[in-house]
Amino acid sequence: MAASEDKGECINMLKVIAACGSGMGSSQIIKMKLEKVFKKLGYQAEIYHTNVGDAKSQANNYDVVFCSESLVGTFNGTRATVIGLKNLLSEAEMTEKIEAANLPK
């Protein structure tokens, strides 16, 4: 988690990566949905999107990885929290899984 100073306050910034097979469509959609969900839940988050290969090689530099449930096994051995999504468009599922993961704010 990255910490930034703003007006004397320490803000914990989650580093999040959204991954899909090609890094184009689905990961961009996940990123846009996550921006809304994290904001609604009161998190500060930097969210990036990329393909699963790049995400796997970079995962240890992130706090959280979001991907399709079918890709979760790709991230075995990473220190990041890996969250698999059944429905990549569901903000309700994202909210539920973020809350269940008990991520630091």
Secondary structure as GFF3:
##gff-version 3
##sequence-region A 1 105
A	DSSP	beta_strand	2	6	.	.	.	ID=ss1
A	DSSP	beta_strand	9	20	.	.	.	ID=ss2
A	DSSP	alpha_helix	25	40	.	.	.	ID=ss3
A	DSSP	beta_strand	44	51	.	.	.	ID=ss4
A	DSSP	alpha_helix	52	58	.	.	.	ID=ss5
A	DSSP	three_ten_helix	59	61	.	.	.	ID=ss6
A	DSSP	beta_strand	64	68	.	.	.	ID=ss7
A	DSSP	three_ten_helix	69	75	.	.	.	ID=ss8
A	DSSP	beta_strand	81	85	.	.	.	ID=ss9
A	DSSP	alpha_helix	91	101	.	.	.	ID=ss10
###
